[in-house]
Amino acid sequence: MTQGVAAQTARQLYEENLELVERICASAARRQGCRLDEIEDFTSHVHVKLLEDECARLARFEGRSSLKTFLVITITNLFRDWRDLRQGKWRPSALALHLGPTAVRLERLLFRDRRTFDEAVRELRAHHGETASDDEIEEIVTQLKPHFSRRFVGDDGLEELPSESQPEERVLQAESQELSAQILAALEAVIAELPLADRMLLRWRFEDGLTVARIARMLEEPQRPLYSRLGRLFRLLRKELEARGIDADQVKRLGE
């Protein structure tokens, strides 16, 4: 640990920052739409994990970032692990990725979290600044539902939506999904090689849909360096994807 942190044991670091830990736990869980009982359960889970192996996770803090930044990243990762234990590992489908961030969030809310359509729309607008109309959101769900209809027949809010598409549409959809799956596999391989802080920045921005302004507030850092980091990461991702045989046009189509 660097000077200013070395004199403290990991246990002391934990005990002296309990309030900060609990605030970050509550913020991380609320951001994902957790209920009060789920927030309490997750917070208890975090305390157990931070105390494991003589506070081994906190012992990794080296002072190269603020303690709050370190805890935000650590607790966000713990949230993903906690959620996977409760609900199983989840990845967005290639179709949702092709349709865009709103589709990814809808798929997560409706098919993983089992929210009703109205609940999902409220969360999109409250937590992600969604501006699409109900009809536009419903159209996205209509496209997503056939992909999940065998597993989630009868979900609240989905029964009235059509589940059949025309043969030509299914062919185009299959081709689009195959391309998106190829790009996704390459993208995941590239991202897996990035430092943890960069991986978390990309997840917050594109998987969780947080604005740069909100990420900056979470980390208590200025926005401009975050924009610079994102720009650097975009250039790196494009270069690495093209090195894996995915051309610029295909990379551009990933976000369409």
N, C-alpha and C positions, 0 to 999 in steps of 0.2 A: 504493500500500500504506500501511496505517496505521503509526503509530509502533511500533517493535519489530520490524517486518517490512521496512520500507523500506530499512534498511541492508543487507539481504541481497539478493543477486541470486537469480533463480529457480533458477539452477544450484546455488548454495549451499544453497538450500532443499531441493533434491532430494538433494544429497550428504549433508546433515546428517540426513536423515530416511529413509534407505534401509531401515533395520530396520522402521520404522513402515509404510512402503509395502509391504514384503514380508508383514508380519503381516496387514495389511488385505486384500491380494491373496489370501492363503491362507484367511482367514476368509470372504471373499465367495465364493470358489470352492467351499469345503467346504459352505457353506450351500446351494449348488445341487447338491450330490451329486457333485462332480467327483472323478475318480481322481487319484492322485498325479502321474502324467505330465501330466494336464490342468491341474492346479494349476501345475506348473512351466511349461507352455506359456503359460498365461494370465499368469503373473507376468512372463515375458519380454516378452510383448506389452505389458504395462503399462509396463515400463521404456522400451521403444521409444517408446510414445506420450507418456510424460512428458518425454522428451528431444527430441521433435519440435519443430521451429521454435524452437530455443533455449529450450526448456522453456516454451512458450507457455501450456500449461494451468496450470502452477504460477504463472506471472506474473499470472494472474487472481485469485490469492488476495489479498484486501484486509483480512483480519483481522477481518471482521465476525462470524465464527464461529471456533471453535477450528480449528487446522490439521487435527486428526484428523477433525472433522466434514467439512471441505472435502475431504479425501482420501477419506473413505468414500463421499461422493456422487460424486466424480470417478471413483473406481475401480469403483463399482457401475455407472455408465453405461458405462465401458469394458468391463466384463464383458458387458453386454447386446450391445454392438457385436461383441465377440469371438465370442460365442455365435451371433449372427446370421450372421456370416461363415462359421462352421463348419457351421451347421445350417439356415440360412435364417430369414427373419423369421417369427415365430410369434405368433399371437393366439389366445386361448381362444375356442371356439365360443360362439354365443349360448346353445346348450343347456347347456353346462357352466356358464356364468355364471348361468343360471336355476336350475340344480341346487345351486349354492353353491360355497364355497371348496374343499371337499374334492374336488368334481368337477373344478374347474379344475386343481388340483394333479395329480390322477390323469390327466387328459387330457394334461397336459404331460409327465408321467413316462412314460406308456405310448406315446403317439402321436408325441411329438416326440423324447424322449430314448431311446425304444425299450427301456425297462426291462421286465423280466418283471413279472408280477403280484406275486410275492413280494418282489421288489426294491422295487417301488413302495410296497407296504404297509410294509416296513421303514423306508423313508425317511420316509414320512408320520409314522410313530410316533417315529422318532428325531429328526427335525428340525422337525416341525410339531405335535407333541403330540397326534396323532390318537388318538381314543378309540373310534371306531366298530369294530364287530366285522368279521372277515373277510367274513362273509355280507353285512353292510350295505355294505361297500366293493365287494364283487362285484356287488351289485345296481346300484350306481351305474355300474360299468363296463358292465353289461348294457344300461343305458340309453344310454350313450355310444357303444357299439360300432357300432350301425347307421349313425351319422353318419359314421363313418370306415371302414366295412367295405370299401368299394371301393378305398381307398388302402392299407389295412393288413391285408389278408387273411392269416391264418396267423401273426399275432404270437404269440410265446411267452406262454403263460398265458391267452390269450384264446380258443383254439380251442373250448373246451368250453362257452363262454357262448352263449346263444341270441342270434340277430341279427334276428329278425323280431318285430314287434309287431302288435297287432290294428289294423284300419282305424280304429276310433274313437280309439285311442291315437295313431296317426300324425297324425290331424287335429288333436287337441289339442296334440300335440308341435309340429306345424308352426305353429299359432297362437302357442304360447308362444315359439317361436324367433323368429318375426317381431316380436313385441312386445319381446323381449329385445334383438334386433338394433337396433331403433329407439332403445331407451333407451341401449344401449351406444354408438351413434354420437353421440348427444347428450352423453353423459357424457364420451367421449373429447374432444369439441370443447371442453367446459368445462375439463377437466383440462389440456388443452394450453395454456390461457391462464394457468395458475397459475405462480408462481415455481418454480424448479427444486427448492428444498428441500421445498416442499409436495407437489410431484409425487412426489418420492422417498419422502416419509413415507407417502403413500397407497399407493404400490407396495409398500413393505416390509410395510405392515400388511395389505393385502388381496390383492395378487398373490402375494407371497412368504409370506404367512401368519405374519409375525413378531409376537410379542406386543409390547405397548408397553414392557414391562420389558426385553425383549431389545434393542429399538431404542434405549432409553435407555442401556443398557450399551455398545452400539456407538458411540454418539455422545458418551458420557460426559456426559450431561445428566440432570437429574432427570426423573422420570416425569410429575409433575403438569403442567408446562407442555406436554408432548406431548399429554396428554389434552385440555388446553384447546385446543391447535391443531387436534386432530382434530375436536373439537366445533364449532369455528369453521368448519372446512372442510366438515363435514356440512351445516351451515346454509347455507353459500354454495352448495354443490352443489345442494341441494334448491331454493333460490331460483332459481338459473340454469336448472335443468332445467324448472321450472314456467314460467319465462319463455319457454322454447322449446316450450311446448305440451304438456308431459308432466305430468299431474296427480299429486296426492299419492298416490293409490292405486297408480298405475303405478310411481311411484318406490319405494313400499314393497314392491311385488312383485319388484323387481329383486333383493332379497336373500333372497327366499323359496326 
